[in-house]
Amino acid sequence: MKKIITIAGTNAQKSINKNLLSYTTSLLENVEIISIDLNDYILPIYGVDYETENGIPTAIKRLDELLGTANGFIISLAEHNGSYAAVFKNTIDWLSRVNMKIWREKPMLLMATSPGDRGGTTVLESAKTYFPYLGGSIIADFSLPNFYDNFSENGISDTKLKEELNQKILLFKQHLNNQL
């Protein structure tokens, strides 16, 4: 069975990106889902001086080992002032010190949502540019705008957006299943 690791790029307990991730994974069958909560990895702010004095935190070594077991990744990024949430950026800064190819060239579905019209597209564009340097094999990306208008307890309520996500998931699953 293929193992998919999901990460919501936030430390918010009531995150709309976590809601989008949960909905998305509910549409997948015959896979093992491992959800990473960044709150489980309390880390100092990355700095070369800190690393020199203290080494790489054990939590990062454990997280890196876990990422190494994945067949694919689904990541939903929170957008803070047009960029990654600080907790997510700090985590990938630390992870890159263990293995620059954090994502190990595994298939990746990138997502973002926000309450606004752009649905996190700025952070998605940044990730689509940056993640390939970190070993990201981005198969598809999806933006859900106006979260509170387009998402309910039953998932995505807008038919067009729901179909778009389903197509992105299908593409992701095809790549996942084509792995050796």
C-alpha positions in Angstrom: 0.0 0.0 0.0 1.3 3.5 -1.0 2.1 5.9 1.9 1.1 9.5 1.5 2.3 12.1 4.0 0.2 15.2 4.4 1.3 18.5 5.9 -0.7 21.6 6.5 1.8 24.4 6.4 0.6 26.0 9.6 0.5 25.7 13.3 -3.1 26.9 13.7 -5.2 24.4 15.5 -8.4 25.4 13.6 -6.8 25.7 10.1 -8.8 25.9 6.9 -5.8 24.3 5.2 -6.1 21.3 7.6 -9.8 21.2 6.6 -8.9 21.1 2.9 -6.3 18.4 3.5 -8.8 16.3 5.5 -11.4 16.5 2.8 -8.8 15.7 0.1 -7.5 12.6 1.8 -11.1 11.4 2.3 -11.3 11.1 -1.5 -8.4 8.7 -1.6 -8.7 5.0 -1.4 -6.2 2.2 -0.9 -3.5 4.4 0.5 -2.0 4.9 4.0 -2.3 8.5 5.1 0.2 9.9 7.6 -0.7 13.4 8.7 2.0 15.6 10.1 1.1 18.3 12.5 3.8 20.9 12.7 2.8 21.5 16.4 4.4 18.1 17.1 7.8 19.5 16.0 8.6 22.4 18.3 11.8 23.9 16.9 14.1 26.8 17.5 14.3 29.3 14.7 16.9 28.1 12.3 20.3 29.8 12.4 23.8 28.7 11.5 25.1 29.8 14.9 22.4 27.7 16.7 23.2 24.7 14.5 26.9 25.0 15.1 26.4 25.2 18.8 23.6 22.6 19.3 23.5 20.5 16.1 20.3 19.4 14.4 17.3 18.9 16.6 16.3 15.3 17.2 12.7 16.2 16.1 14.0 17.1 12.7 16.0 13.9 12.3 12.8 11.9 13.2 10.7 14.0 10.8 13.3 13.5 8.0 13.2 9.7 8.6 9.4 9.8 8.4 9.5 11.8 5.1 11.8 9.2 3.7 9.1 6.6 4.0 6.6 8.4 1.8 5.5 7.5 -1.7 4.0 10.9 -2.1 3.1 14.1 -0.5 0.0 16.3 -0.2 0.7 19.7 1.2 -1.7 22.5 1.9 0.0 25.8 2.5 -1.3 28.6 4.7 -0.5 32.0 3.2 0.8 34.6 5.6 1.4 38.0 4.0 2.0 36.3 0.6 4.4 33.7 1.8 4.8 30.5 3.9 3.7 30.5 7.5 6.8 31.0 9.7 6.5 27.5 11.3 6.5 25.8 7.9 9.4 27.8 6.5 11.4 27.2 9.7 10.7 23.4 9.4 11.9 23.2 5.8 14.9 25.3 6.6 15.9 22.7 9.3 15.0 19.7 7.1 17.2 21.0 4.3 20.2 20.8 6.7 19.7 17.0 7.0 18.7 16.4 3.3 18.5 19.1 0.7 16.1 16.9 -1.3 13.4 17.0 1.4 10.7 15.8 -0.9 12.8 13.0 -2.4 11.5 13.4 -6.0 8.2 11.9 -4.9 4.9 12.9 -6.4 3.4 15.9 -4.8 0.0 17.6 -4.8 0.3 21.2 -3.6 -2.8 23.1 -2.3 -3.7 26.3 -0.6 -6.9 28.0 0.5 -7.7 31.3 2.1 -10.8 33.3 2.9 -10.0 35.7 0.0 -10.4 35.6 -3.7 -6.9 34.5 -4.5 -7.0 31.3 -2.4 -3.4 31.3 -1.5 -2.1 31.5 -5.1 0.9 33.7 -4.1 2.3 31.0 -1.7 1.5 28.3 -4.2 3.5 30.1 -6.9 6.4 30.4 -4.5 6.2 26.7 -3.6 6.0 25.7 -7.3 9.3 27.6 -7.9 11.1 26.6 -4.7 10.1 23.0 -4.1 11.8 21.5 -7.1 15.1 22.6 -5.6 14.1 20.6 -2.5 13.4 17.5 -4.6 9.7 18.3 -5.2 8.0 16.5 -8.1 5.0 18.7 -8.3 2.3 16.8 -10.2 -0.6 19.2 -9.7 -1.6 22.2 -7.6 -5.0 23.4 -6.4 -6.2 26.7 -5.0 -9.5 27.0 -3.2 -10.6 30.7 -3.1 -13.1 32.1 -0.7 -12.9 29.2 1.7 -16.0 30.1 3.7 -18.1 30.5 0.6 -16.9 27.4 -1.2 -16.4 24.9 1.7 -18.9 23.3 4.1 -18.9 20.4 6.5 -19.5 18.2 3.5 -16.4 19.5 1.6 -16.1 21.7 -1.4 -19.6 23.0 -2.3 -18.7 24.7 -5.6 -19.2 22.1 -8.4 -16.6 23.4 -10.7 -13.9 23.7 -8.0 -14.9 20.2 -6.7 -14.4 18.7 -10.1 -11.1 20.6 -10.6 -9.8 19.1 -7.3 -11.0 15.6 -8.3 -9.0 15.9 -11.6 -5.9 17.0 -9.7 -6.2 14.0 -7.3 -6.6 11.6 -10.2 -3.5 12.9 -11.8 -1.6 12.7 -8.5 -2.8 9.1 -8.0 -1.7 8.1 -11.5 1.8 9.3 -10.8 1.8 7.7 -7.4 0.7 4.3 -8.9 3.4 4.5 -11.6 6.2 4.6 -9.1 8.5 1.5 -8.9 
